[in-house]
Amino acid sequence: MAHYRVQQWSTFARTWWLFDARWQCPWISARTIIPYLQGTKKPIYHPLSDTGDHVIVINTRLIAMKNERWITFKHIHDSRYRPKGVIEKRAWQIHAEEPTKIFEKAVYYSMDKNLLRRNLMARLHLFPDESVPEDLLKNVSDCIRQPMLAPKRLDEYTEEDRRNFPKLFDWPKDFVLDDGFRTKKQIEFQEP
C-alpha cells in the first residue's frame, strides 16, 4: 500500500512550469497559463480548493500585441483621492516603465473574479528577460507550449539561407522608390 502514498504525493504536489513570452500576445497567453495556475489540468481539481501550480514567465519585455492594442489598452488606477485621483496610462507607457506589468494585468483580468485570484497570482513569477534565479530554475519540471508560433528575425538566418531564399524578381538598376507624396521643397529642388 505504500506505493499509493507516492502516487498521492505526486498528485497533490505543486509543479513548476516555464513559459517563454517572446513575441506572444499576453491576452492569448493568459488563457494558456490560467489552467496551470488554477490546477484545472489535475484530476483532483475542485473550484473551492487551491491545487494550482507555479508558472515562471520569461521574456515579458518582448511581448507582442495585436493591432492597435498598444495604444487602445488603458490601465486605469483610481486612488480615490480627488481631484486628481484617477490615473490613465496606455499599454506602451506601462510597458516602458515596468516590462512585466502588462503580462501581469492580462493574466489578472482574464481570471475568474473570486477570492482565489490573489493567491493564484502569487504563484505567477514574471521576469523581463531570461535571467531567472537559480533556486527557481531548479524547481522547473516542464515547459508550457506557446500558443502562437514565433517567427525568426532576419538577423537570425544565416547568410546562406538568405542567399538561397527564392527571389520573385530583380529590381532594375535605375529604379527609384517613390511613394508619390513629395513636398513643394522636394519638387523645387529636383526641377532645374
Secondary structure, DSSP 8 states (H G I E B T S, - for coil): -HHHHHHHHHHHS--EEEEE-TT--HHHHHHHHHHHHHTTTSTT--TTS----EEEEE-GGG----TTHHHH-EEEEE-S-SSS-EEEEEHHHHHHH-TTHHHHHHHHHHS-SSTTHHHHHHTEEE-SSS---HHHHTTEEEE---SS-----GGGS-HHHHHHS--S----TT-----S---HHHHHHH--
